[in-house]
Amino acid sequence: MASPTRFPGGVTQARRNTTLGEFGLPDPTAYHVWFDDFDNFEADQWIITTTEAGASDASEAVSSADGGVLVLTNDTADNDLDFLQWSGDDASTAIETFKFASGKKLWFKSRFKVSDVTQSDFIMGLQITDTTPLAVTDGVYFRKDDGDTDLDFVVIKDSTATTTTMSGLLANDTYVTVGFYYNGSNKIDIFVNDVRRGSSVTTNLPDDEELTISFGIQNGEAASKSMSVDYIFVAKER
């Protein structure tokens, strides 16, 4: 490994003669940042929606895996599901803290895998509070439908969606990294495994709603399916 470049005076993007102009690190107040590496999981920090027709409930637990991994495991009935939305710390209602705004860039990135990429549905991204996230009315997120292996990128406002479909990117029990970047104006770049796969127009950008972190999995057949989430990152310019 090469030696790091050294900046003993510090590095900053803050303007000179501002409060943090002499601060030796990048200005943390310039962005609203949410990040979870799932070394720990507190159920009361999430609104958890489950429908279990089998003998036991779905489970959510951090596994003994390098890097911190949250594993969602459904019961064995068809359409059993486990979806989570960020609630802060009381599990009484989802907390919507991100909003797409003109002139403000926004980033989303997550790494996860599912046990069966054909016989399952999943979502990962930002949505409004909704107990049916596979059919949400507002959000920007990745989705996979039961019975196919296509990865869909959905931009939806008031139930009108722009959907970008990508094929050949998912495999059983194999981690995938997904992400998007909103340029604050007229385009959302789509990334899978840190490769730009295209872009979406912002015609249906949900810019009149605050959104929350939302993810989860639903069985596509009468067999238990699981989703393992390594991390989720969201950031927006203030």
Helices and strands as residue ranges (DSSP letters): G 28-30, E 31-36, G 43-45, E 46-51, E 59-63, E 69-73, E 81-86, E 106-114, E 120-127, G 133-135, E 139-144, E 151-157, E 160-166, E 176-182, E 188-192, E 195-200, E 212-219, E 226-237
